[in-house]
Amino acid sequence: MSLSAKRYGALGARDLIVWGLAILLMLGAPLVFTSSLAITMLSQMGIAIVACLSYNMLLGQGGMLSFGHAVYSGLGSFVAIHALKAVGGGTLPVPVSLIPLVGGVAGLGFAVLLGFVTTKKAGTTFSMITLGIGELVFAMSLMVPEFFGGEAGVNANRVVGKAALGITFGPQIQVYYLLALYTLVCTAGMYAYTRTPLGRMLNAVRDNPERVEFTGYNTQRVRYFSFIIAGFFAGIAGGMYALNFEIATAEVVGAGRSGAYLLFTFLGGATFFFGPIIGAVLMVLAFVLLSEFTKAWLLYLGGVFMLMVMYAPGGLASLIMMNVRVAKFGKFGGLLGSYAALAVTGLLAFCGVSSMIEMVYHLQLNEALGPVMRFMGVELNAASSASWLGAAALASVGGGLFMRVRRRFAQRWGDVQGEIEAAIRAKETAL
């Protein structure tokens, strides 16, 4: 096998194991999480994974910070929902299972149209153009009710036509397995793209566009083709959304959806392929579960984002891979004590800060229920100075201890990295 074939084509044993585990996970997840809410969340995670991975083709692989990626997933949703209505009306002879592909074709078409202008520029200018296009499309969603359905949106019924092998897509479990198949195929397709010459060239355009131009490649063309591919997969995610929820509203093309793609792709880790997958899972957990636990969930989310930007700009995937490297050299056991201390002190600080946040929200939003509230199993009185002083003391003590432990951990981490580098140099010298 040639070097290029190894680099761009064949999968290694580790890749095959990972993909095999992914297939088993998708097949077995509904057998473990059997509730209706769990299966619905699993379906949403599949949709979010495809959307975040498509966004990362721009951000992580191409260095293109887009503020309007929801345009392509959202327009894909609208075209898919209209296609689903046409299938129900008997005017479009397409199986319901292919509706996400209709959304993908729509996303590709809009990316061809809008991407030619968008990718003319790079950097900040590119970001501002995507933001402007996003706002234009969102404004049109309220101005063209014939297509976008106005504020109510457009809805359809996925249970149409004759059942094939007893599959009607009425039960959520049937929809889940269809979306899981799309998620797996799209993830594999986007992973394969990263191993192609075009995918590698996109990385080069991200890192050093001037040198790419010097070698004779057109950087705008590379960005444009990659933008089209990202739009196609975003449209598939939009079609999956339409099939799952049977409705499309103006919210799916709004800036909030684009911001969610950006935020959670960054939190997961845009520099690694599996980072957006982690971010997509976190996005569903935040929007579905965290929002039910507290009204201040957006405040917590913003705080986590700030901390990640300051202390872990590579996202969770970067943290995982750094610790995998440490474990590979047998140094991870020496850090377990420090990690435990960080977790305990961080939890103390979080409990103190979150108690004050919850009391503020309780006074502002639930004043009619009285000042007494329960948080984390503890009864707090939002009108009592004792509760506020206790929460402030817990936050101060926990925060102070956390910073002290973090400094020690940073020193120990530096020592471990030095030991690893010394081991690498010794191995190279021996060779």
C-alpha positions in Angstrom: 0.0 0.0 0.0 1.4 3.4 -1.0 2.1 6.2 1.5 -0.8 8.3 0.2 -3.2 5.4 0.5 -2.2 5.0 4.1 -2.6 8.6 4.8 -5.9 9.3 3.1 -7.6 5.9 2.8 -7.1 2.9 5.0 -8.3 2.9 8.6 -6.1 1.6 11.4 -7.0 -1.0 14.0 -7.7 1.8 16.5 -10.0 3.6 14.1 -12.0 0.3 13.5 -12.3 -0.2 17.2 -13.6 3.3 17.8 -16.2 3.1 15.0 -17.3 -0.4 16.2 -17.8 1.0 19.7 -19.7 3.9 18.2 -22.1 1.6 16.4 -22.6 -0.5 19.5 -23.3 2.6 21.5 -25.9 3.9 19.1 -27.6 0.5 18.9 -27.6 -0.2 22.7 -28.3 3.3 24.1 -32.1 3.0 23.7 -32.0 -0.4 25.5 -30.4 1.2 28.5 -32.2 4.6 28.5 -35.7 3.4 27.8 -37.8 6.4 28.8 -39.5 8.6 26.2 -37.5 11.6 27.4 -34.2 9.7 27.1 -34.9 8.5 23.6 -36.0 12.0 22.5 -32.7 13.4 23.9 -30.7 10.7 22.2 -32.4 11.7 18.9 -31.6 15.4 19.5 -28.0 14.4 20.3 -27.7 12.8 16.9 -29.0 15.9 15.2 -26.6 18.1 17.2 -23.6 15.9 16.5 -24.1 16.3 12.7 -24.7 20.1 13.1 -21.7 20.7 15.3 -19.4 18.6 13.2 -20.5 20.4 10.1 -19.8 23.7 11.8 -16.4 22.5 12.9 -15.5 21.9 9.2 -15.5 25.7 9.1 -14.2 26.7 12.5 -11.8 24.0 13.6 -10.5 22.7 10.2 -10.7 25.9 8.2 -10.3 28.6 10.7 -13.5 30.2 9.5 -15.4 31.7 12.4 -19.1 31.7 11.2 -21.9 33.5 13.1 -24.6 32.3 10.7 -24.2 28.5 10.3 -27.9 28.1 11.4 -28.9 29.6 8.1 -28.0 26.3 6.3 -29.3 23.9 8.9 -32.4 26.1 9.3 -33.2 26.5 5.6 -32.6 22.8 5.3 -35.3 22.3 7.9 -37.8 24.4 6.1 -37.2 22.8 2.8 -37.4 19.3 4.4 -40.7 20.2 6.2 -42.2 21.4 3.0 -41.0 18.2 1.3 -42.6 16.2 4.1 -45.9 18.1 3.6 -45.7 17.3 -0.1 -45.1 13.6 0.6 -48.2 13.7 2.8 -50.2 15.4 0.0 -49.1 12.8 -2.5 -47.3 15.3 -4.7 -43.7 14.2 -3.9 -42.9 10.5 -4.4 -40.1 10.4 -1.9 -39.8 8.0 1.1 -40.0 9.6 4.5 -36.6 8.1 5.4 -35.0 10.3 2.7 -36.3 13.6 4.0 -33.0 14.5 5.7 -31.3 14.1 2.4 -33.7 16.7 0.9 -32.6 19.0 3.7 -29.0 18.3 2.8 -29.5 19.1 -0.9 -31.2 22.4 0.2 -28.3 23.2 2.5 -25.8 22.5 -0.3 -27.8 24.7 -2.7 -27.9 27.7 -0.3 -24.2 27.2 0.5 -23.4 27.3 -3.2 -25.4 30.5 -3.6 -24.4 32.4 -0.4 -21.0 30.8 0.1 -19.5 32.3 -3.1 -19.9 35.7 -1.6 -19.1 34.7 2.0 -15.8 33.0 1.2 -14.5 35.9 -0.8 -13.0 37.2 2.4 -11.4 35.5 5.4 -10.9 36.4 9.1 -13.0 39.1 10.7 -14.6 40.1 7.4 -15.8 36.5 6.8 -17.4 36.5 10.3 -19.2 39.8 9.8 -20.5 38.6 6.4 -21.9 35.4 7.9 -23.5 37.5 10.7 -25.1 39.8 8.2 -26.5 36.9 6.1 -27.8 35.3 9.3 -29.7 38.4 10.3 -31.0 38.9 6.7 -32.4 35.3 6.6 -33.9 35.6 10.1 -35.6 38.9 9.0 -36.9 37.2 5.9 -38.4 34.4 8.0 -40.9 36.9 9.4 -41.4 38.7 6.1 -42.1 35.7 3.9 -44.8 33.7 5.7 -45.7 31.8 2.5 -42.4 29.8 3.0 -41.5 30.3 6.6 -45.0 30.1 8.1 -44.7 33.3 10.1 -44.4 33.1 13.8 -46.2 29.7 14.0 -43.8 28.1 11.6 -44.5 25.2 9.3 -45.6 21.8 10.5 -46.1 18.4 8.9 -46.9 14.8 9.7 -44.1 12.2 9.3 -46.5 9.2 9.5 -47.6 9.2 5.9 -47.7 6.6 3.1 -47.6 2.9 3.4 -45.6 1.3 6.2 -42.5 -0.6 5.0 -41.7 -3.7 7.1 -43.9 -2.3 9.8 -41.9 1.0 10.1 -44.2 4.0 10.2 -41.9 6.4 12.0 -44.7 7.1 14.4 -42.9 5.7 17.5 -40.0 7.7 18.6 -37.7 4.7 18.8 -38.1 4.1 15.0 -37.2 7.8 14.4 -34.2 7.4 16.7 -32.7 4.5 14.8 -33.2 6.3 11.5 -31.5 9.4 12.9 -28.7 7.3 14.4 -28.0 5.8 11.0 -27.8 9.3 9.5 -25.6 10.5 12.3 -23.2 7.6 11.8 -23.0 7.9 8.1 -22.6 11.7 8.2 -19.9 11.5 10.9 -18.0 8.9 8.9 -18.4 11.1 5.8 -17.0 14.2 7.6 -14.2 12.1 9.1 -13.3 10.8 5.7 -13.3 14.4 4.4 -10.6 15.3 6.9 -8.3 12.6 5.4 -8.7 13.8 1.8 -6.3 16.1 0.0 -8.9 18.8 0.0 -9.4 18.4 3.8 -5.6 18.6 4.3 -5.4 21.7 2.1 -8.2 23.3 4.2 -6.0 22.8 7.2 -3.1 24.4 5.4 -5.3 27.4 4.4 -6.2 27.8 8.1 -2.6 27.7 9.2 -0.8 29.6 6.5 -2.9 30.9 3.6 -0.1 33.0 2.1 2.1 29.9 1.7 -0.8 28.0 0.1 -1.3 30.8 -2.4 2.5 30.8 -3.1 2.3 27.0 -4.0 -0.4 27.8 -6.6 -3.6 26.9 -4.8 -6.6 29.2 -4.7 -7.4 29.7 -1.0 -10.9 31.2 -1.8 -11.8 28.1 -3.8 -10.6 25.8 -1.1 -12.8 27.7 1.5 -15.7 27.8 -0.9 -15.7 24.0 -1.6 -15.4 23.3 2.1 -18.2 25.7 2.8 -20.4 23.9 0.4 -19.7 20.5 2.0 -20.3 21.9 5.4 -23.6 23.4 4.2 -24.6 20.0 2.8 -24.1 18.3 6.2 -25.7 21.2 8.0 -28.8 20.8 5.8 -28.9 17.1 6.6 -29.0 18.0 10.3 -31.8 20.4 9.5 -33.7 17.7 7.7 -33.2 15.4 10.7 -34.6 18.1 12.9 -37.7 18.5 10.8 -38.3 14.8 10.7 -37.9 14.5 14.5 -40.0 17.5 15.6 -42.3 17.7 12.6 -42.1 21.5 12.7 -39.8 24.3 11.6 -40.0 27.8 13.0 -38.0 31.0 12.6 -35.9 30.0 15.6 -34.0 27.4 13.6 -32.4 30.2 11.4 -31.9 32.6 14.3 -28.6 33.9 15.8 -29.3 32.0 19.0 -29.0 28.7 17.1 -25.8 29.8 15.4 -24.4 31.0 18.7 -25.1 27.6 20.3 -23.2 25.8 17.5 -20.2 28.1 18.1 -20.3 27.9 21.9 -20.7 24.1 22.2 -18.3 23.3 19.4 -15.7 25.4 21.2 -16.5 23.8 24.6 -16.1 20.4 23.1 -12.9 21.2 21.4 -12.7 22.5 17.8 -9.1 21.3 17.3 -10.1 17.6 17.5 -12.6 15.7 15.4 -14.4 14.2 18.4 -14.5 17.6 20.2 -17.8 18.8 18.5 -19.4 15.4 19.4 -18.7 16.1 23.1 -20.0 19.6 22.6 -23.2 18.4 20.9 -24.0 16.0 23.8 -23.4 18.9 26.3 -25.7 21.2 24.2 -28.6 18.8 24.5 -28.0 18.2 28.2 -27.9 22.0 28.8 -30.9 22.9 26.8 -33.1 20.0 28.0 -31.9 19.1 31.5 -30.0 22.1 32.9 -32.8 24.5 31.8 -35.2 22.4 33.9 -33.1 22.4 37.0 -32.5 26.2 37.2 -33.7 29.4 35.6 -30.2 30.7 35.8 -28.8 28.0 33.4 -27.7 30.6 30.8 -25.7 32.4 33.5 -23.9 29.1 34.4 -23.3 28.3 30.8 -21.8 31.7 30.2 -19.5 31.3 33.3 -18.3 27.9 32.1 -17.6 29.3 28.7 -15.5 32.1 30.2 -13.5 29.7 32.3 -12.9 27.4 29.4 -11.7 30.4 27.3 -9.3 31.4 30.0 -7.9 28.1 31.2 -8.7 25.5 28.5 -9.0 27.2 25.1 -8.6 23.8 23.4 -11.9 22.6 24.9 -12.7 19.4 26.7 -11.2 17.3 23.9 -7.9 19.0 24.5 -8.0 18.3 28.2 -8.8 14.6 27.5 -5.9 14.2 25.0 -3.4 15.9 27.3 -4.2 13.5 30.0 -4.2 10.6 27.6 -0.6 11.6 26.7 0.3 11.7 30.4 -1.3 8.3 31.0 0.6 6.9 28.1 3.9 7.7 29.8 2.7 6.3 33.2 2.5 9.7 34.9 -1.3 10.0 35.4 -1.3 8.3 38.8 0.8 11.0 40.3 -1.8 13.6 39.4 -4.8 11.9 40.8 -4.4 13.5 44.3 -4.2 17.0 42.7 -7.3 16.3 40.6 -9.2 15.2 43.6 -8.2 18.4 45.5 -9.2 20.5 42.6 -12.6 18.8 42.4 -13.3 19.2 46.1 -12.3 22.8 46.4 -13.9 23.7 43.1 -17.2 22.1 44.3 -17.1 24.1 47.5 -16.6 27.4 45.5 -19.3 26.4 43.1 -21.8 25.6 45.9 -21.2 29.0 47.4 -21.5 31.0 44.2 -24.5 29.1 42.9 -26.3 29.5 46.2 -26.0 33.2 45.9 -27.1 33.1 42.3 -30.2 31.0 43.1 -31.2 33.3 46.0 -31.0 36.3 43.7 -33.2 34.5 41.1 -35.6 33.4 43.8 -36.1 37.0 45.0 -36.5 38.3 41.5 -38.8 35.6 40.0 -40.4 33.7 42.9 -40.9 36.3 45.5 -44.6 35.4 45.8 -43.6 31.9 47.1 -41.8 33.4 50.1 -38.1 33.8 50.9 -37.4 30.2 51.8 -36.1 27.9 49.1 -34.3 24.6 48.8 -31.1 24.2 46.8 -28.9 21.1 46.7 -30.9 19.6 49.5 -30.2 22.6 51.8 -32.9 25.1 53.0 -31.9 28.7 52.3 -33.6 31.9 53.3 -33.1 34.5 50.6 -34.2 37.2 53.1 -31.8 36.2 55.8 -28.3 37.6 56.1 -27.1 34.3 57.6 -27.8 32.4 54.3 -26.0 35.1 52.3 -23.0 35.2 54.7 -22.8 31.4 54.7 -22.9 31.3 50.9 -20.3 34.1 50.6 -18.0 32.4 53.1 -18.3 29.1 51.3 -17.5 30.8 48.0 -14.5 32.7 49.4 -13.0 29.7 51.3 -13.6 27.3 48.4 -12.3 29.8 45.8 -9.2 30.6 47.9 -8.3 26.9 48.4 -9.0 26.2 44.7 -6.5 28.8 43.6 -3.9 27.6 46.0 -4.4 24.0 44.8 -4.4 25.1 41.2 -1.0 26.8 41.6 0.5 23.6 43.1 -1.1 21.5 40.3 0.3 23.8 37.6 3.8 23.3 39.1 3.3 19.5 39.3 1.9 19.5 35.7 4.9 21.4 34.4 7.2 18.9 36.2 5.3 15.9 34.6 5.6 17.5 31.1 9.3 18.0 31.6 9.7 14.3 32.6 7.7 13.3 29.5 9.9 15.4 27.2 13.0 14.0 28.8 11.7 10.5 28.2 11.0 11.3 24.6 14.5 12.7 24.0 16.1 9.7 25.7 14.1 7.4 23.4 15.1 9.3 20.3 18.7 9.3 21.4 18.6 5.5 21.9 17.3 5.1 18.4 
